[in-house]
Amino acid sequence: MKNLMISPSGIRGVVGESLTPQLALEVGMSFGNLMGKGPVVVGGDTRTSHDTFMAAVISGLQAVGTDVIAIGKVTTPTVQQLIKIHQAKGGIVITASHNPIIWNGLKLMNHSGSFLTDNEYDTFISHYENKTFKLSNWDNQGNITHDLKALEKHVDLILDKIDTSIIKSSNLKVLIDANNGTGALANPILLDKLGISYKLLNSEPNGVFDHDPEPLEKNLSKIIKELKTGDYDIGFVQDADADRLVILDENGRFIGEDYSLAFCVDYILNYEQKSRSQKDVVVNLSTSKIIEDIATKAAATIYQTKIGEPNVTAKLKELNAVVGGEGNGGIIYPSIGWGRDSLVGIVISLKYLAETKKSVSEIISTYPQYKMVREKFAVNNKQEVSDFLTKVDNHFSKEFNLDKQDGVKVLFNTGWIHVRPSNTEPIIRIFIEEKSIERANDLFKEVISLK
């Protein structure tokens, strides 16, 4: 079905078209058959279809005898943490993350609070595709309980794991754009407990987003303007389910998704985990070389995976790595949890400023500078994807080394091109990094001419 994306990273579709209550019901039944008695934690972001899909998923779970712990409108990492707090068998997050407002979706988590393993996903998708639902009779329906303190429990867990005393005495001033997503619910809890001065933009958690949910510079004119005219130390922007975080400096400069990740990784390697002898870092193939530079300087080893949080998380677990994430602004700090977590990113960033007494711009100015072009174009089917990747492969393979783990990545001495199909939208993504924006733009023109 067009605009229905199904992968280990989740299920996403256009509400009322490819994503329907019937589909959500069947996902609930299939997941319940995988999880057994459960319980399963269910929560989601603030999108306007939240209640519709929450009800359908819960009905599906209960229909196959799976118990449910409903936690309402929360961030994605909150669901991941509550799975562990409640010692649940798994969780479902009703969210389309950074996708446009017309979308919603479902993310599936296992008992560890991370995405399903390959074997778990294969079992789930078999139930779903073959409709092998084992419905329970009248006396074996799943029970439902509610946890109305989920966000507070998530915040308290972070503050229990990270010493934030220096933040509380820092007098830092923060501006955050929650874009009417679940950050609007979580941020006040976190920042009030940190005891710092803050202002929240787009603070109504109604899912009617003020701007496109993907936290790209072109979507952030409001916060950029206020940072330039106001008196703030740092700016933050979250996507709809608050698993991704991007940072703006005190002057309103968008430092970029990769540099937002780098800012957090830098602090964790050199301050939070400085004494650790073995320091491994895991990112995906589309992440900037800045992470490699920071890792090398901190005597850490970097590993790259295919795109998708499940792949990064699996490698983090395999290596018992210190930190990881994705170049979209998603920090994963295993000491706290196995998912991208903007609340962790906020705490780490504020601690960096408080401890060093430096500004964001001062810290970023010490990093090697790369320029990133991120573009995308829509496709109608898998054949279009295959044809375009073949053209890219043929065009560059004679001159350069290629990495074909995930799409086609072309490796240069000074940069790289990565062309791949999205896991979450019917699009092809093009990432290009170079030392100069002019060179990056020229390479993009060369790639797009192959369409």
Phi, psi and chi 1 to 4 in degrees:
 res  aa     phi    psi   chi1   chi2   chi3   chi4
   1 MET       -  133.3 -176.3 -176.3  -66.9      -
   2 LYS   -60.7  140.0 -174.9  178.6  179.6 -178.4
   3 ASN    66.2   19.9  -70.7  -24.3      -      -
   4 LEU  -112.4  117.0 -179.5   64.1      -      -
   5 MET  -110.5  123.0  -50.5  -63.8  -64.6      -
   6 ILE  -127.0  121.6  -59.1  178.9      -      -
   7 SER  -159.2  172.4   76.3      -      -      -
   8 PRO   -58.1  -20.2  -28.3   37.5      -      -
   9 SER   -77.9   -9.6  -64.9      -      -      -
  10 GLY   134.8 -178.0      -      -      -      -
  11 ILE  -119.1  127.2  -60.5  162.7      -      -
  12 ARG  -137.8  143.5  -62.1 -172.4 -165.1 -176.8
  13 GLY  -159.2  172.7      -      -      -      -
  14 VAL   -81.8  126.9  174.1      -      -      -
  15 VAL   -61.0  129.1  173.2      -      -      -
  16 GLY    83.1   -5.9      -      -      -      -
  17 GLU  -116.7  -87.4  -65.0 -180.0   12.7      -
  18 SER   -83.5  -24.5   53.1      -      -      -
  19 LEU  -107.2  113.9 -169.2   72.9      -      -
  20 THR  -124.6  161.0   65.4      -      -      -
  21 PRO   -58.6  -34.7  -26.8   35.9      -      -
  22 GLN   -62.6  -42.9  177.2   64.9   31.6      -
  23 LEU   -62.6  -44.5 -178.4  148.1      -      -
  24 ALA   -63.5  -38.0      -      -      -      -
  25 LEU   -60.3  -45.7  178.3   73.4      -      -
  26 GLU   -69.0  -34.8  -67.0  179.6   -2.1      -
  27 VAL   -62.7  -43.2  167.9      -      -      -
  28 GLY   -60.2  -45.0      -      -      -      -
  29 MET   -64.6  -42.9  -69.1 -170.4  -71.3      -
  30 SER   -64.7  -42.4  -56.9      -      -      -
  31 PHE   -68.6  -38.6 -167.9   72.7      -      -
  32 GLY   -62.1  -40.4      -      -      -      -
  33 ASN   -62.1  -32.8  -78.6  163.9      -      -
  34 LEU   -71.7  -40.7  172.5   65.8      -      -
  35 MET   -85.5  -17.9  -67.1  -71.1  120.9      -
  36 GLY    72.1 -139.9      -      -      -      -
  37 LYS   -64.9  -23.5 -175.7   62.1  177.0  171.6
  38 GLY    85.0 -147.1      -      -      -      -
  39 PRO   -80.0  166.1   31.0  -37.0      -      -
  40 VAL  -120.4  130.9  168.0      -      -      -
  41 VAL   -85.8  131.9  175.9      -      -      -
  42 VAL  -127.8  126.4 -177.2      -      -      -
  43 GLY  -153.4  177.5      -      -      -      -
  44 GLY  -169.9  175.6      -      -      -      -
  45 ASP   -81.7 -169.6   71.2   27.5      -      -
  46 THR   -93.3   10.0   62.1      -      -      -
  47 ARG   -55.1  151.2  -70.8  170.4 -171.8  -97.1
  48 THR   -63.5  -19.2   56.9      -      -      -
  49 SER   -94.9   11.0   56.7      -      -      -
  50 HIS   -51.2  -52.6  169.9   96.4      -      -
  51 ASP   -62.8  -39.8  -68.6  -15.2      -      -
  52 THR   -59.0  -50.7  -62.0      -      -      -
  53 PHE   -79.7  -28.4  -68.2  106.9      -      -
  54 MET   -60.4  -47.5  174.1   73.3   79.1      -
  55 ALA   -62.5  -41.7      -      -      -      -
  56 ALA   -66.5  -44.2      -      -      -      -
  57 VAL   -64.1  -46.0  165.2      -      -      -
  58 ILE   -62.7  -41.3  -70.2  174.5      -      -
  59 SER   -59.3  -43.8  -67.2      -      -      -
  60 GLY   -62.6  -43.4      -      -      -      -
  61 LEU   -62.9  -49.2  -70.9  165.1      -      -
  62 GLN   -64.5  -32.6  -69.6 -175.6  -78.4      -
  63 ALA   -64.2  -25.4      -      -      -      -
  64 VAL  -103.1   12.5  -63.8      -      -      -
  65 GLY    89.4   14.9      -      -      -      -
  66 THR   -93.0  129.6  -58.3      -      -      -
  67 ASP   -74.2  148.4  -67.0  -22.1      -      -
  68 VAL  -125.7  137.2  173.6      -      -      -
  69 ILE  -112.1  107.1  -58.6  172.2      -      -
  70 ALA   -90.8  127.2      -      -      -      -
  71 ILE  -119.3    5.7   62.4  173.7      -      -
  72 GLY    75.6 -147.3      -      -      -      -
  73 LYS   -85.8  111.3  -65.8 -179.4  179.7  179.6
  74 VAL  -146.8  168.4  -64.4      -      -      -
  75 THR   -72.4  157.5   74.6      -      -      -
  76 THR   -58.8  -46.9  -73.1      -      -      -
  77 PRO   -63.4  -21.6   16.4  -30.0      -      -
  78 THR   -65.7  -43.8  -58.6      -      -      -
  79 VAL   -59.0  -44.0  175.9      -      -      -
  80 GLN   -61.5  -40.6  -66.0  173.0  -73.5      -
  81 GLN   -72.0  -38.3  -66.4  -65.8   -3.9      -
  82 LEU   -68.1  -27.0  -92.7  -71.8      -      -
  83 ILE   -57.6  -45.4  -68.7  168.7      -      -
  84 LYS   -73.0  -40.5  -66.3 -172.5  -68.2 -178.4
  85 ILE   -60.5  -40.7  -71.9  171.0      -      -
  86 HIS   -90.2    0.7  -75.1  -68.6      -      -
  87 GLN    51.3   45.4  -63.3 -176.5  -39.9      -
  88 ALA   -80.1  165.4      -      -      -      -
  89 LYS   -79.8  -21.8  -71.0  -70.5 -173.6   65.7
  90 GLY   177.3 -169.3      -      -      -      -
  91 GLY  -157.9  157.6      -      -      -      -
  92 ILE  -128.1  129.9  -62.8  179.5      -      -
  93 VAL  -109.5  125.2 -167.7      -      -      -
  94 ILE   -92.2   99.7  -60.7  159.2      -      -
  95 THR  -163.3  151.0 -179.8      -      -      -
  96 ALA  -114.2   16.8      -      -      -      -
  97 SER    53.1 -114.7 -164.7      -      -      -
  98 HIS   -91.6   -1.5   62.9  -86.6      -      -
  99 ASN   -64.1  158.7  -77.2   45.4      -      -
 100 PRO   -57.9  165.6  -26.8   35.6      -      -
 101 ILE   -61.2  -25.4 -165.6  168.2      -      -
 102 ILE   -76.4   -7.9   62.6  174.0      -      -
 103 TRP   -97.5  156.3  -69.5   69.3      -      -
 104 ASN  -146.0  177.3 -150.6  -25.1      -      -
 105 GLY  -171.3 -174.0      -      -      -      -
 106 LEU  -139.1  124.6  -52.0  164.2      -      -
 107 LYS  -105.7  135.3  -67.7 -179.1  178.3  179.8
 108 LEU  -110.3  126.7  -50.6  177.8      -      -
 109 MET  -120.0  152.1  -51.6  -68.3  176.9      -
 110 ASN  -100.3 -169.7   64.0   21.2      -      -
 111 HIS   -63.9  -22.2   71.2  -78.5      -      -
 112 SER   -85.0   -3.7   69.3      -      -      -
 113 GLY    82.2   16.0      -      -      -      -
 114 SER  -119.7  173.3   55.2      -      -      -
 115 PHE   -63.5  160.3  -75.4   84.2      -      -
 116 LEU   -59.8  144.4  -59.3 -178.1      -      -
 117 THR   -68.3  168.9   64.8      -      -      -
 118 ASP   -58.2  -44.0  -71.2  -15.5      -      -
 119 ASN   -65.2  -41.6  -73.1  -21.1      -      -
 120 GLU   -64.1  -42.5  -71.0  167.6  -22.3      -
 121 TYR   -65.4  -40.9  177.6   75.2      -      -
 122 ASP   -61.0  -40.5  -71.3  -15.1      -      -
 123 THR   -66.3  -44.0  -58.2      -      -      -
 124 PHE   -59.8  -49.8  159.0   77.1      -      -
 125 ILE   -68.2  -28.8 -155.0   68.0      -      -
 126 SER   -65.3  -45.8  176.4      -      -      -
 127 HIS   -58.7  -44.9  -76.6  -50.4      -      -
 128 TYR   -66.9  -48.1  173.7   75.3      -      -
 129 GLU   -72.0  -33.6  -69.6  178.4  -15.8      -
 130 ASN   -94.6   -1.9  -63.4  -48.2      -      -
 131 LYS    55.8   40.9  -47.6  -57.7 -179.5 -167.1
 132 THR   -91.4   60.7   52.2      -      -      -
 133 PHE   -84.1  132.1  -43.3  127.2      -      -
 134 LYS  -103.1   95.2  -63.7  178.4 -178.0  176.6
 135 LEU   -75.2  145.3  -63.5  174.0      -      -
 136 SER   -92.0  153.5  -63.3      -      -      -
 137 ASN   -80.2 -173.8   56.1   24.8      -      -
 138 TRP   -62.9  -29.1   67.5  -88.3      -      -
 139 ASP  -101.8   13.9   60.7  -11.5      -      -
 140 ASN  -134.3   26.8 -163.1   33.1      -      -
 141 GLN   -70.2  152.7  -63.7  -71.9  -65.5      -
 142 GLY   -69.9  146.6      -      -      -      -
 143 ASN   -92.1  159.1  -63.2  -46.1      -      -
 144 ILE  -127.7  133.1 -177.3  167.5      -      -
 145 THR  -125.2  165.6   56.4      -      -      -
 146 HIS  -125.9  139.1  -61.3  -92.1      -      -
 147 ASP  -119.3  106.3 -172.7  -20.7      -      -
 148 LEU   -90.6    2.1  -56.9  179.8      -      -
 149 LYS  -113.4   22.2  -63.0  -71.7 -174.2 -179.1
 150 ALA   -60.9  -46.4      -      -      -      -
 151 LEU   -62.6  -41.9  -75.4  168.1      -      -
 152 GLU   -64.9  -39.2 -169.8  167.3   -5.2      -
 153 LYS   -63.8  -40.0  -70.2  176.1 -179.5  177.2
 154 HIS   -61.3  -49.5  177.0 -165.2      -      -
 155 VAL   -61.6  -45.0  167.9      -      -      -
 156 ASP   -62.1  -35.9  -73.8  -14.9      -      -
 157 LEU   -63.3  -44.2 -176.0  144.6      -      -
 158 ILE   -61.6  -46.6  -65.7  170.4      -      -
 159 LEU   -71.1  -21.5  -59.5 -174.2      -      -
 160 ASP   -75.8  -30.7 -176.8   58.5      -      -
 161 LYS   -87.9  -27.8  -62.7  -79.1 -171.3  179.1
 162 ILE  -117.4  127.8  -58.1  175.2      -      -
 163 ASP   -73.0  113.0 -179.9    3.9      -      -
 164 THR  -110.5   14.9   58.5      -      -      -
 165 SER   -58.9  -35.3   54.8      -      -      -
 166 ILE   -69.3  -28.2 -164.6  168.5      -      -
 167 ILE   -67.9  -40.5  -62.5  174.8      -      -
 168 LYS   -63.4  -23.4  -64.6  174.8 -177.6  178.2
 169 SER  -107.0   15.3   59.5      -      -      -
 170 SER   -88.5  -21.2   66.9      -      -      -
 171 ASN    60.9   26.4  -65.1  -44.5      -      -
 172 LEU   -70.0  147.6  -70.9  169.0      -      -
 173 LYS  -118.6  127.7  -64.2  179.2 -179.3  178.1
 174 VAL  -123.1  140.8  176.2      -      -      -
 175 LEU  -119.8  127.4 -176.8   64.6      -      -
 176 ILE  -128.7  133.2  -56.0 -173.1      -      -
 177 ASP  -103.2  106.5  177.7    6.0      -      -
 178 ALA   -88.1   -9.9      -      -      -      -
 179 ASN    51.2   38.6 -163.7   25.6      -      -
 180 ASN    62.1   20.8  -49.5  108.5      -      -
 181 GLY  -100.2 -161.3      -      -      -      -
 182 THR   -74.7  -14.6   50.2      -      -      -
 183 GLY   -60.3  -29.4      -      -      -      -
 184 ALA   -63.5  -26.2      -      -      -      -
 185 LEU   -88.5  -38.7  -64.2  165.3      -      -
 186 ALA   -83.2  -37.4      -      -      -      -
 187 ASN   -60.0  -45.6  -64.1  -27.3      -      -
 188 PRO   -59.8  -36.9  -26.1   36.6      -      -
 189 ILE   -62.1  -48.2  -61.7  172.4      -      -
 190 LEU   -64.8  -52.0  172.7   64.8      -      -
 191 LEU   -72.0  -31.2  -62.8  174.1      -      -
 192 ASP   -65.3  -39.6  -74.8  -16.4      -      -
 193 LYS   -69.3  -28.9  -75.5  177.1 -179.4  -83.7
 194 LEU   -78.1  -17.3  -70.2  175.2      -      -
 195 GLY    68.7   34.6      -      -      -      -
 196 ILE  -113.8  166.1   63.1  169.9      -      -
 197 SER   -83.1  131.7  173.1      -      -      -
 198 TYR  -150.8  159.0   68.0   93.3      -      -
 199 LYS  -130.5  135.4  179.6  176.5  178.6  179.7
 200 LEU  -109.6  119.5 -167.9   60.4      -      -
 201 LEU   -89.3  150.0  -60.9  178.5      -      -
 202 ASN    49.6   59.3  -59.1  -46.3      -      -
 203 SER   -91.3   -2.5   59.8      -      -      -
 204 GLU   -86.4  116.0 -175.8   65.6   29.0      -
 205 PRO   -81.1   61.7   30.9  -35.0      -      -
 206 ASN  -105.9   -0.7   56.7   17.4      -      -
 207 GLY    73.2    2.3      -      -      -      -
 208 VAL   -93.6   87.1 -177.1      -      -      -
 209 PHE   -64.7  137.4  -52.9  127.9      -      -
 210 ASP   -68.5  -29.5 -179.4   68.6      -      -
 211 HIS  -148.4  170.3   54.6   75.5      -      -
 212 ASP   -49.1  133.0 -172.1  -61.6      -      -
 213 PRO   -64.5  -19.5  -21.8   33.2      -      -
 214 GLU   -74.5  122.2 -169.8  157.2   16.5      -
 215 PRO   -78.8   66.7   28.8  -33.1      -      -
 216 LEU   -98.3  156.4  -55.1  176.7      -      -
 217 GLU   -55.8  -39.6 -176.4  174.6   10.4      -
 218 LYS   -64.3  -16.9   64.1 -177.4 -179.7 -179.1
 219 ASN   -97.6    1.9  -60.7  -33.4      -      -
 220 LEU  -118.2   31.7  -52.4 -178.9      -      -
 221 SER   -61.3  -35.2   57.8      -      -      -
 222 LYS   -65.3  -49.8 -177.0 -178.7  -70.5 -173.2
 223 ILE   -70.7  -34.5 -171.7  171.7      -      -
 224 ILE   -61.9  -44.2  -71.2  171.2      -      -
 225 LYS   -62.5  -44.5 -179.0  179.7  178.9 -179.3
 226 GLU   -69.3  -36.5  178.3  142.9   -4.5      -
 227 LEU   -63.5  -37.6  -78.1  165.8      -      -
 228 LYS   -67.3  -32.6  -74.2 -179.9  177.1  178.6
 229 THR  -101.1  -14.8   57.8      -      -      -
 230 GLY   -99.4 -173.4      -      -      -      -
 231 ASP  -118.1   83.9  179.0   23.2      -      -
 232 TYR  -128.9  154.9  -59.6   98.5      -      -
 233 ASP   -92.7  -24.4  -64.8  -67.6      -      -
 234 ILE  -163.3  151.8 -167.2  168.0      -      -
 235 GLY  -122.2  144.2      -      -      -      -
 236 PHE  -128.3  147.1  -63.5  115.0      -      -
 237 VAL  -134.4  137.1 -176.3      -      -      -
 238 GLN  -116.7  157.2  -64.5  153.5  -50.3      -
 239 ASP   -84.5 -175.6   63.3  -14.1      -      -
 240 ALA   -61.9  -36.5      -      -      -      -
 241 ASP  -102.8    8.6   64.6  -28.3      -      -
 242 ALA    58.3   35.3      -      -      -      -
 243 ASP   -95.9  -19.8   62.7  -12.7      -      -
 244 ARG  -107.6  146.8  -72.5  171.0   55.4  177.5
 245 LEU  -137.7  132.1 -179.8   76.8      -      -
 246 VAL  -121.1  150.0  -62.7      -      -      -
 247 ILE  -112.6  141.6  -63.2  170.5      -      -
 248 LEU  -119.6  144.9  -63.9   92.4      -      -
 249 ASP   -81.0 -179.6   74.0   12.4      -      -
 250 GLU   -65.4  -15.0   69.3  -79.6    4.4      -
 251 ASN   -99.7    3.9  -57.9  -51.2      -      -
 252 GLY    87.7   12.7      -      -      -      -
 253 ARG   -83.8  127.0 -174.6  169.6   71.8   93.3
 254 PHE   -75.1  112.8  176.8   78.1      -      -
 255 ILE   -83.7  -10.4   70.6  170.9      -      -
 256 GLY   100.1  153.5      -      -      -      -
 257 GLU   -63.7  -43.0  -57.0   96.6  -54.3      -
 258 ASP   -66.8  -39.6  -70.3  -87.8      -      -
 259 TYR   -73.6  -24.5  -80.0   75.4      -      -
 260 SER   -66.5  -44.1  -61.0      -      -      -
 261 LEU   -62.9  -44.0  174.8   63.1      -      -
 262 ALA   -59.5  -40.5      -      -      -      -
 263 PHE   -56.4  -45.1 -164.6   82.9      -      -
 264 CYS   -72.6  -43.4  -63.8      -      -      -
 265 VAL   -61.7  -41.7  169.6      -      -      -
 266 ASP   -56.4  -49.5 -177.9   13.6      -      -
 267 TYR   -65.5  -43.1 -179.0   79.2      -      -
 268 ILE   -63.0  -43.1  -71.6  169.5      -      -
 269 LEU   -69.1  -38.6  -69.4  177.3      -      -
 270 ASN   -99.9   -9.9  -69.3  -65.2      -      -
 271 TYR  -129.5  -62.2  -67.2   86.1      -      -
 272 GLU   -64.3  -39.7  -74.5  -72.7  -56.0      -
 273 GLN  -121.3   29.4  -59.8  -76.2  -13.1      -
 274 LYS   -58.7  -37.4 -176.1  176.9 -178.3  178.2
 275 SER   -81.5   -7.5   61.7      -      -      -
 276 ARG   -70.9  130.4 -174.5  159.6  162.9  171.4
 277 SER   -73.7  -42.7   57.3      -      -      -
 278 GLN  -105.2  113.2  177.8   67.5   28.8      -
 279 LYS  -121.3  106.1  -67.4 -173.8  -75.8 -168.6
 280 ASP  -108.2  143.4  -67.7  -28.1      -      -
 281 VAL  -125.3  136.0  179.4      -      -      -
 282 VAL  -123.5  126.4 -179.0      -      -      -
 283 VAL  -136.9  173.8  -65.2      -      -      -
 284 ASN   -93.8  174.2   68.1   36.2      -      -
 285 LEU   -67.2  -19.1  -75.6  164.2      -      -
 286 SER   -96.8   13.5  -73.9      -      -      -
 287 THR   -90.3  144.3  -57.5      -      -      -
 288 SER   -60.4  152.4  170.4      -      -      -
 289 LYS   -65.0  -14.7 -168.9  176.5 -179.6  -64.7
 290 ILE   -58.2  -33.2 -177.9   59.6      -      -
 291 ILE   -67.0  -40.2  -52.5  -62.6      -      -
 292 GLU   -62.3  -42.0 -179.0 -179.5  -16.0      -
 293 ASP   -62.5  -44.2  -66.0  -22.3      -      -
 294 ILE   -66.2  -41.4  -74.6  171.6      -      -
 295 ALA   -62.7  -44.6      -      -      -      -
 296 THR   -61.0  -43.7  -59.9      -      -      -
 297 LYS   -63.6  -31.1 -169.8  173.2 -179.7  180.0
 298 ALA   -93.0   12.6      -      -      -      -
 299 ALA    59.2   36.4      -      -      -      -
 300 ALA  -108.0  160.4      -      -      -      -
 301 THR  -108.2  134.6  -56.0      -      -      -
 302 ILE  -105.5  141.9 -168.8  165.0      -      -
 303 TYR  -127.3  144.7  -63.6   83.8      -      -
 304 GLN  -119.4  143.0  -69.1 -172.3  -44.2      -
 305 THR  -124.2  174.4   72.9      -      -      -
 306 LYS   -60.3  160.5  -66.7  172.4   64.3  175.0
 307 ILE   -67.0  149.0  -50.9  -55.5      -      -
 308 GLY   117.2  131.1      -      -      -      -
 309 GLU   -54.8  -38.3 -174.0  178.3  -32.7      -
 310 PRO   -57.5  -36.7  -26.1   35.7      -      -
 311 ASN   -71.6  -40.9  -61.0  -50.8      -      -
 312 VAL   -64.9  -45.2  176.5      -      -      -
 313 THR   -61.8  -42.9  -59.4      -      -      -
 314 ALA   -59.2  -41.0      -      -      -      -
 315 LYS   -71.8  -37.5 -165.2   68.3  174.8  178.6
 316 LEU   -58.1  -43.6  -77.0  165.4      -      -
 317 LYS   -66.8  -43.0  -70.4  179.7  176.7 -179.8
 318 GLU   -58.9  -41.3  175.7 -168.7  -31.6      -
 319 LEU   -92.4   -9.4  -62.1  169.8      -      -
 320 ASN    53.3   47.7 -169.9   27.9      -      -
 321 ALA   -73.2  160.2      -      -      -      -
 322 VAL   -75.7  -43.8  173.1      -      -      -
 323 VAL  -159.6  159.1   66.1      -      -      -
 324 GLY  -163.8 -169.0      -      -      -      -
 325 GLY   155.7 -169.1      -      -      -      -
 326 GLU  -127.8  152.2  -62.1 -171.3  -78.0      -
 327 GLY   -70.1    8.0      -      -      -      -
 328 ASN   -91.5   10.8   55.1   19.3      -      -
 329 GLY    94.1   20.5      -      -      -      -
 330 GLY  -103.7  103.2      -      -      -      -
 331 ILE   -89.7  131.5  179.6   75.2      -      -
 332 ILE  -118.5  117.6  -55.9  174.5      -      -
 333 TYR  -118.5   98.1 -169.6   18.6      -      -
 334 PRO   -55.7  -25.1  -28.0   36.9      -      -
 335 SER   -61.7  -22.5  -67.3      -      -      -
 336 ILE  -105.0  -47.5  -52.3  -63.6      -      -
 337 GLY  -174.1  177.0      -      -      -      -
 338 TRP  -100.1   17.4  -67.5  115.2      -      -
 339 GLY  -128.3  160.5      -      -      -      -
 340 ARG   -61.7  135.3  -61.6  176.4  -56.8 -164.1
 341 ASP  -145.2  108.3 -167.8  -25.3      -      -
 342 SER   -67.6  -28.6   69.8      -      -      -
 343 LEU   -67.8  -39.0  -56.5 -174.4      -      -
 344 VAL   -62.3  -43.4  169.7      -      -      -
 345 GLY   -60.4  -39.9      -      -      -      -
 346 ILE   -62.3  -47.5  -71.9  169.7      -      -
 347 VAL   -62.7  -46.0  171.4      -      -      -
 348 ILE   -61.7  -43.9  -69.9  -64.3      -      -
 349 SER   -63.3  -44.5  -59.6      -      -      -
 350 LEU   -66.4  -36.9  -66.1  176.9      -      -
 351 LYS   -66.0  -36.6 -162.6  170.1  179.3 -174.1
 352 TYR   -60.6  -47.5 -158.8  171.7      -      -
 353 LEU   -64.8  -43.6  -62.9 -176.6      -      -
 354 ALA   -65.9  -39.3      -      -      -      -
 355 GLU   -76.6  -39.3 -165.4  154.4  -29.0      -
 356 THR   -88.8  -18.9   62.8      -      -      -
 357 LYS    56.4   30.4  -66.4 -178.2  169.8   55.0
 358 LYS  -107.7  159.4  -66.3  180.0  179.3  179.2
 359 SER   -85.7  164.8   67.0      -      -      -
 360 VAL   -58.4  -45.7  176.5      -      -      -
 361 SER   -63.6  -35.9   60.0      -      -      -
 362 GLU   -65.5  -42.9  -74.2  175.4  -39.0      -
 363 ILE   -67.2  -46.6  -65.3  169.4      -      -
 364 ILE   -63.8  -31.7  -66.0  -62.9      -      -
 365 SER   -64.7  -18.2   69.7      -      -      -
 366 THR   -85.2   -8.3   65.5      -      -      -
 367 TYR   -87.7  146.3  -63.4  165.8      -      -
 368 PRO   -57.1  144.0  -22.5   33.1      -      -
 369 GLN  -104.7  125.1  -65.1  -59.7  -56.7      -
 370 TYR  -123.4  154.5  -58.8   97.8      -      -
 371 LYS  -113.8  131.1  -57.9  -60.0  180.0 -177.3
 372 MET  -116.0  132.5 -179.0   84.3   77.3      -
 373 VAL  -109.6  124.2  170.6      -      -      -
 374 ARG  -119.2  117.1  -75.0 -177.5  166.8   90.0
 375 GLU  -134.6  168.9  -65.8  -70.9  -10.2      -
 376 LYS  -156.2  158.2   59.5 -172.4  177.7 -177.2
 377 PHE  -146.3  151.1   64.8   87.3      -      -
 378 ALA   -77.5  149.0      -      -      -      -
 379 VAL  -129.2  158.4  -68.9      -      -      -
 380 ASN   -99.8  -22.5  -66.4  -50.7      -      -
 381 ASN  -160.9  172.4   51.5   58.4      -      -
 382 LYS   -67.0  -27.6  -68.7 -177.8  178.5 -179.9
 383 GLN   -65.4  -38.1 -171.1   59.1   47.8      -
 384 GLU   -61.3  -39.5  -74.2 -173.6   28.6      -
 385 VAL   -62.5  -49.9  173.9      -      -      -
 386 SER   -60.7  -42.8  177.6      -      -      -
 387 ASP   -63.1  -42.3  -69.7  -13.4      -      -
 388 PHE   -69.5  -40.9 -173.9   69.8      -      -
 389 LEU   -63.6  -36.8  -69.0  176.8      -      -
 390 THR   -63.0  -41.4  -61.7      -      -      -
 391 LYS   -63.1  -42.2  -69.8  176.5 -177.6  178.5
 392 VAL   -64.1  -44.6  173.3      -      -      -
 393 ASP   -57.5  -51.6 -173.8  -19.2      -      -
 394 ASN   -64.2  -36.8  -68.4  -21.5      -      -
 395 HIS   -68.2  -38.4 -177.3   77.0      -      -
 396 PHE  -105.0  -14.7  -71.0  102.5      -      -
 397 SER   -67.7  -25.2   60.0      -      -      -
 398 LYS   -73.2  -25.3  -65.3  176.8 -176.9  176.8
 399 GLU  -109.1  -27.0 -123.7 -179.1  -53.1      -
 400 PHE  -132.4  161.7  -56.0  103.7      -      -
 401 ASN   -76.9  140.8  -67.7  -35.4      -      -
 402 LEU  -120.1  144.1  -56.3 -176.8      -      -
 403 ASP  -114.6  119.0 -176.5  -34.4      -      -
 404 LYS  -115.6   31.9  -67.1 -168.0  -83.4 -169.9
 405 GLN   -62.6  -37.3  -70.8 -177.4   71.6      -
 406 ASP  -148.2   95.9 -171.4   -6.5      -      -
 407 GLY    72.2 -140.5      -      -      -      -
 408 VAL  -130.7  122.2  178.1      -      -      -
 409 LYS  -112.8  123.4 -174.3  170.8 -176.2  178.3
 410 VAL  -100.6  125.7 -173.3      -      -      -
 411 LEU  -106.7  122.0  -56.5  168.5      -      -
 412 PHE  -109.0  172.2  -50.8  113.5      -      -
 413 ASN   -66.6  -34.9  -70.5  -27.6      -      -
 414 THR  -108.8   -2.0   55.4      -      -      -
 415 GLY  -178.2 -158.4      -      -      -      -
 416 TRP  -162.2  161.4   49.4  -90.8      -      -
 417 ILE  -123.8  135.8  -62.7  167.1      -      -
 418 HIS  -130.5  119.7 -168.0 -165.8      -      -
 419 VAL  -119.1  125.0 -178.6      -      -      -
 420 ARG  -157.5  156.5   54.9  172.4  -67.3  -84.3
 421 PRO   -76.7  143.8   26.9  -32.7      -      -
 422 SER   -70.2  147.4  170.5      -      -      -
 423 ASN   -83.6  -14.5  -68.4  -32.9      -      -
 424 THR  -122.7  -10.4   57.6      -      -      -
 425 GLU  -143.6  155.6  -62.2  176.5   74.8      -
 426 PRO   -78.7   66.4   29.8  -35.1      -      -
 427 ILE  -140.6  160.7   58.7  175.7      -      -
 428 ILE  -104.6  130.3  -72.5  178.1      -      -
 429 ARG   -99.5  140.8  -65.2 -169.2 -177.9  -84.8
 430 ILE  -124.2  117.9  -57.6  170.9      -      -
 431 PHE  -114.1  131.9  -63.7   81.3      -      -
 432 ILE  -136.3  129.6  -60.0  171.9      -      -
 433 GLU  -125.8  134.0 -177.9  172.7   76.0      -
 434 GLU  -148.8  173.6  -94.8  -69.6   -7.0      -
 435 LYS   -72.6  -28.7  -75.6  -72.7 -169.8  178.3
 436 SER  -125.2  147.5   74.5      -      -      -
 437 ILE   -68.9  -29.8 -167.5   62.6      -      -
 438 GLU   -63.7  -45.2  -67.3   79.3   13.8      -
 439 ARG   -65.5  -40.1  171.6   63.8  174.6  155.7
 440 ALA   -63.3  -42.3      -      -      -      -
 441 ASN   -66.3  -38.5  -75.9  -30.7      -      -
 442 ASP   -63.0  -41.3  -73.8  -15.7      -      -
 443 LEU   -66.0  -37.5  -73.2  170.2      -      -
 444 PHE   -62.5  -44.4  171.1   71.0      -      -
 445 LYS   -59.1  -38.0  -68.1  174.9 -175.5  174.6
 446 GLU   -65.5  -42.1 -174.0  175.0  -10.0      -
 447 VAL   -68.5  -46.9  172.3      -      -      -
 448 ILE   -68.9  -22.9 -154.0   68.5      -      -
 449 SER   -67.6  -13.9   70.6      -      -      -
 450 LEU   -82.2   -7.6  -59.4  174.0      -      -
 451 LYS   -58.9      -  -81.2 -178.1   65.3  178.5
